[in-house]
Amino acid sequence: MIARLKGIVDEIGDDWAIIDVGGVGYFVFCPGKTLQGLPKIGESVVLHIETHVREDHIHLYGFLTGGEKEWFGRLQSVQGVGAKVALAILSVLTPGELAQAIAAQDRTMLGRASGVGPKLATRLVIELKDKVPAFEGFEAATSVPGKPSGGSLAADAVSALVNLGYRQADAMGAVARVNRAQGGEATLEALIRGGLKELAG
C-alpha cells in the first residue's frame, strides 16, 4: 500500500494531480482544497495517500494533511458515502469546519458539498457525532467570526453538562449552538442553562 508520495507536481486537473516520483507519474485524486494548496507545477510536494484496491482498479487519494486523510476515511464509514462524496465534502470544508458542523449539528453546512442532500447530511451528523475526537475543532465550533473565541468557557460548560450525566457529543453540540446564537458573548452560566434547554428539547 502507498501511504505517502514525495515528489514533483507534474500536472493538475479538476479533481486530480500527477506527482512525479523518480520519473514515475502517480495519478492521485484530490479534494479541491488540496489542489488549491498544491505548489506550482515543477515544485516539490508531499502528499498523504490512501490507496483503494479493487478488482478492476487501484486508486490513490491524496491530501496535504493527515487530518484530511483521517476525515476521508471517517466520512466513508457513513452509509451512502463513498470516495467521491467524501472528496466533495473535503473540497468545501476543512477538517475543523467538519468538526464544527457535526458538533453544532449544522446540516446546512454539510449540504454545501455536491451530492450531500438533507437525508445524507442528517445521517452524517448522527453517525459521526461520536466519532469526532473529543474537542477536535471545538474552538472553531464555538467561535463567532470577528469576535474572540469562546472555546474556554464553552469547554467548561460542556464539562459541567457531562458531569450532570449528558453525553459529551450531545453536550458539545448544544453548547456550540447556544454560543453561536448569542454571538459568542454568552457567560458560562448562560451556556450551561442554554445547553440544558437544548438537551431537554
C-alpha positions as CSV (number, residue, x, y, z in Angstrom):
1,M,0.0,0.0,0.0
2,I,1.2,3.5,-0.8
3,A,0.9,5.7,2.3
4,R,2.8,8.8,1.2
5,L,4.2,10.4,-2.0
6,K,7.1,12.8,-2.1
7,G,7.8,14.1,-5.5
8,I,7.3,16.9,-8.1
9,V,3.9,18.3,-9.1
10,D,3.7,17.4,-12.8
11,E,0.1,18.2,-13.8
12,I,-3.1,19.4,-12.0
13,G,-6.6,18.7,-13.2
14,D,-10.1,19.4,-11.9
15,D,-10.0,16.7,-9.2
16,W,-6.6,15.1,-9.7
17,A,-2.9,15.7,-9.8
18,I,0.0,13.8,-11.2
19,I,3.0,13.6,-8.9
20,D,6.4,12.6,-10.4
21,V,8.3,10.4,-8.1
22,G,11.7,9.4,-9.6
23,G,10.4,9.6,-13.1
24,V,7.2,7.7,-12.4
25,G,4.0,9.7,-12.6
26,Y,1.4,8.8,-10.0
27,F,-2.2,9.8,-10.8
28,V,-3.8,11.0,-7.5
29,F,-7.4,12.0,-6.9
30,C,-7.6,15.1,-4.5
31,P,-10.2,17.3,-2.9
32,G,-10.5,20.8,-4.1
33,K,-8.8,22.3,-1.1
34,T,-5.8,20.1,-1.5
35,L,-5.5,21.0,-5.2
36,Q,-5.7,24.7,-4.2
37,G,-2.9,24.2,-1.7
38,L,-0.5,22.4,-4.1
39,P,2.7,24.2,-5.0
40,K,3.3,25.2,-8.6
41,I,4.0,22.7,-11.4
42,G,7.6,21.7,-11.2
43,E,7.8,22.2,-7.4
44,S,8.2,19.5,-4.7
45,V,5.3,18.3,-2.6
46,V,4.5,15.6,0.0
47,L,1.0,14.0,-0.1
48,H,-0.6,11.7,2.5
49,I,-2.1,8.9,0.4
50,E,-5.0,6.5,0.9
51,T,-4.9,3.6,-1.5
52,H,-8.0,1.8,-2.6
53,V,-7.5,-1.5,-4.3
54,R,-10.4,-3.1,-6.2
55,E,-10.6,-6.0,-8.7
56,D,-10.7,-3.6,-11.6
57,H,-8.6,-0.7,-10.5
58,I,-6.2,0.9,-8.0
59,H,-7.0,4.5,-7.0
60,L,-4.8,6.8,-5.0
61,Y,-6.3,9.6,-3.0
62,G,-4.0,12.4,-1.8
63,F,-4.1,15.0,0.9
64,L,-1.8,17.7,2.2
65,T,-2.5,16.9,5.9
66,G,-3.0,13.8,7.9
67,G,-6.2,15.4,9.3
68,E,-7.8,15.5,5.8
69,K,-6.8,11.9,5.2
70,E,-8.3,10.8,8.6
71,W,-11.6,12.6,7.7
72,F,-11.6,11.0,4.3
73,G,-11.7,7.6,6.0
74,R,-14.1,8.7,8.7
75,L,-16.6,10.1,6.2
76,Q,-16.7,6.8,4.3
77,S,-17.7,5.0,7.4
78,V,-21.1,6.6,7.0
79,Q,-23.6,4.6,4.9
80,G,-24.1,6.1,1.5
81,V,-20.7,8.0,1.5
82,G,-18.1,6.7,-1.0
83,A,-14.8,8.2,-2.0
84,K,-16.4,10.6,-4.5
85,V,-18.8,12.1,-1.9
86,A,-16.0,12.2,0.7
87,L,-13.8,14.1,-1.7
88,A,-16.7,16.5,-2.5
89,I,-17.2,17.2,1.2
90,L,-13.5,17.8,1.8
91,S,-13.4,20.1,-1.2
92,V,-15.7,22.6,0.6
93,L,-15.0,22.0,4.3
94,T,-11.7,21.8,6.2
95,P,-11.4,19.2,9.0
96,G,-12.0,21.9,11.6
97,E,-15.2,23.1,9.7
98,L,-16.4,19.5,9.5
99,A,-15.9,19.0,13.2
100,Q,-17.7,22.3,13.7
101,A,-20.7,21.3,11.5
102,I,-21.1,18.0,13.3
103,A,-20.7,19.4,16.8
104,A,-23.3,22.0,16.0
105,Q,-25.5,19.6,14.0
106,D,-25.3,22.1,11.1
107,R,-26.8,20.1,8.2
108,T,-26.8,23.2,6.0
109,M,-23.0,23.5,6.2
110,L,-22.7,19.8,5.3
111,G,-25.2,20.3,2.5
112,R,-22.8,22.7,0.7
113,A,-21.0,19.7,-0.7
114,S,-22.0,18.3,-4.0
115,G,-24.0,15.1,-3.6
116,V,-25.0,15.7,0.0
117,G,-28.7,16.2,0.4
118,P,-30.8,16.7,3.6
119,K,-31.1,13.0,4.3
120,L,-27.4,12.3,3.9
121,A,-26.5,15.4,5.9
122,T,-28.6,14.2,8.8
123,R,-27.0,10.7,8.6
124,L,-23.5,12.3,8.7
125,V,-24.4,14.2,11.9
126,I,-25.9,11.2,13.6
127,E,-23.3,8.7,12.6
128,L,-20.2,10.9,13.1
129,K,-21.0,12.8,16.3
130,D,-19.5,10.0,18.4
131,K,-16.5,9.5,16.0
132,V,-15.1,13.0,16.3
133,P,-12.2,13.0,18.8
134,A,-13.0,14.9,21.9
135,F,-13.0,18.7,21.3
136,E,-11.5,18.4,17.8
137,G,-12.3,21.7,16.2
138,F,-14.4,22.7,19.2
139,E,-12.9,26.1,19.4
140,A,-13.9,26.7,15.8
141,A,-17.4,25.4,16.6
142,T,-17.8,27.8,19.5
143,S,-16.3,30.9,17.9
144,V,-18.0,33.7,16.1
145,P,-16.4,35.5,13.1
146,G,-14.9,38.8,14.2
147,K,-15.2,38.0,18.0
148,P,-12.8,36.4,20.5
149,S,-13.1,32.7,20.7
150,G,-15.4,31.4,23.4
151,G,-13.7,28.0,23.4
152,S,-12.6,28.0,27.0
153,L,-15.9,28.9,28.5
154,A,-17.6,26.5,26.2
155,A,-15.3,23.7,27.2
156,D,-16.1,24.4,30.9
157,A,-19.8,24.4,30.1
158,V,-19.5,21.1,28.3
159,S,-17.6,19.6,31.2
160,A,-20.4,20.8,33.6
161,L,-23.1,19.2,31.4
162,V,-21.1,15.9,31.1
163,N,-20.9,15.9,34.9
164,L,-24.7,16.2,35.0
165,G,-24.9,12.9,33.1
166,Y,-25.1,14.1,29.4
167,R,-23.1,12.5,26.7
168,Q,-20.1,14.6,25.6
169,A,-21.0,14.7,21.9
170,D,-24.5,15.9,22.8
171,A,-23.2,18.5,25.2
172,M,-20.7,19.8,22.7
173,G,-23.4,20.3,20.1
174,A,-25.8,22.0,22.5
175,V,-23.1,24.4,23.8
176,A,-21.9,25.2,20.3
177,R,-25.4,26.2,19.2
178,V,-26.1,28.3,22.3
179,N,-22.8,30.2,22.0
180,R,-23.2,31.0,18.3
181,A,-26.8,32.0,18.8
182,Q,-25.6,34.6,21.4
183,G,-22.9,36.0,19.2
184,G,-20.1,34.4,21.1
185,E,-20.7,36.6,24.2
186,A,-22.5,34.1,26.4
187,T,-21.4,33.7,30.0
188,L,-20.6,30.3,31.5
189,E,-24.0,30.3,33.3
190,A,-25.8,31.2,30.1
191,L,-24.0,28.4,28.2
192,I,-24.9,25.9,30.8
193,R,-28.6,27.0,31.1
194,G,-29.0,27.2,27.3
195,G,-27.3,23.9,26.9
196,L,-29.7,22.3,29.4
197,K,-32.6,23.7,27.5
198,E,-31.2,22.5,24.1
199,L,-30.7,19.0,25.6
200,A,-34.1,18.9,27.1
201,G,-35.8,19.9,23.8
